[in-house]
Amino acid sequence: MYGVHVYGNLYGCDQSVLSNEERLRQIVINAARIGNMTLLDVRSWKIGEGVSVVAIVLESHITIHTWPEYGFATVDVYSCGKHTDPEKAFDYIAAALKAQRVERRTATRHLE
């Protein structure tokens, strides 16, 4: 089994997107498709001004947590299986949120 975890912080994001729960849900759905992941469920919550979106994919998960008042979001994309592309999914999310600065980290896991 092979796993890739792509996660990081996005700064200077579009505040109107960061506070739009339905738009963020659609971004996560699109990211799963772009990353070649099998979407099982998407849940979201409006928390203060921000939004948290959690997608369960067959291969693991995608999450976004936003703080519109700071133009800030955290993103976590984890998947198992060589057929997926979590880096492409993460990059799509960063572009969709119109991040001006991205701190991205990638960890790979090879499990026998």
N, C-alpha and C positions, 0 to 999 in steps of 0.2 A: 504494500500500500504506500501511496505517496501523498503527502499533504503539503499545501502551501498556505501560509497565513500572511495576508497583506493588511496592514493596519496603519493608522496615522491620524494626524491632525490637519485640518483645513482651515486656513485663515483668510479673512477678507472675502468671505462668501456673500452671495446675494441674499440680503436679509429677507426679502419677500419670499424667496424659495425656502429658506430655513424655517419659516413659520407656517408654511403651507403643507398641512398634513397629507392631503390627497396627492399633491405634486411629489412629495417625498416618497410616498408609497409607490407611485408610478416609476420613480427613478430607481428604486430598489428592484422592482419587477423587471425593468429593462436591464439593470445590471446583471441580474441572474441569467437572463437570456443571452446577453452579450458574453458573459463568462461561461456559457454552455453548462449551466447548472439546472437541475430539475427542481423547480419551485414547488414546495409542499404547502406553505402557509405564510401569510404576511399579517402582522399585527402592528398597531401603532397607537401611541398615546400622546395627547397634547399635555405638556407639563409646563405650567407657567406660560412663558412666551415661546418655549421650545417644543420640539417634537422628538420622540424616540420611535424608530421603526426597526422591527426585528423580522427578518425573513428566515424561515427554516427551509433549507434546501436539502435534498436527498444527500448531498455531499457534505453538508454542515450548516453554515449560517452566513448571513450578511446583516450588519447593523449600522444604523446612523443615529447619532444623538446630536441635537442642535441647540445652540444658544444664539438666537438671532440678534439679541441686543449687543453681542460682541462680534457678530459676523463669523462665528466659529462653529465647527462641527468635528466630531470624531467619527471615524469610519473603521469598520472591522469586517474583513472578508476572509473567510476560511473555507477551504474546500479540500476534499480528498479525491484522488483520482487524476490520472494524467490527461483525461479528456477535458478537464476544466481549465479556465484561465482567469483566476482571481485577480491577477494584476490588471488585466483588461477591464474587469468589472470595477475595480477600485478607480482606475483612471477615468472611466466613464462617469462615475459618481463625482469625482473632483471637478470634471469639466461641467457637468450638469449643475453643480452648486456654484459655478463660476468662481472657484477658489483662486485667489491671487497668489497665495503661497501654500505649498503642500509639503508636509513632513511625512514621508512614506517609509515604512519599514517592511521588510519581507523576511520571513523565516520559513525554511523548507524542512520538511520532516520525511525521512525515508524509514518506513516501518516494515520490518520483515515479518 
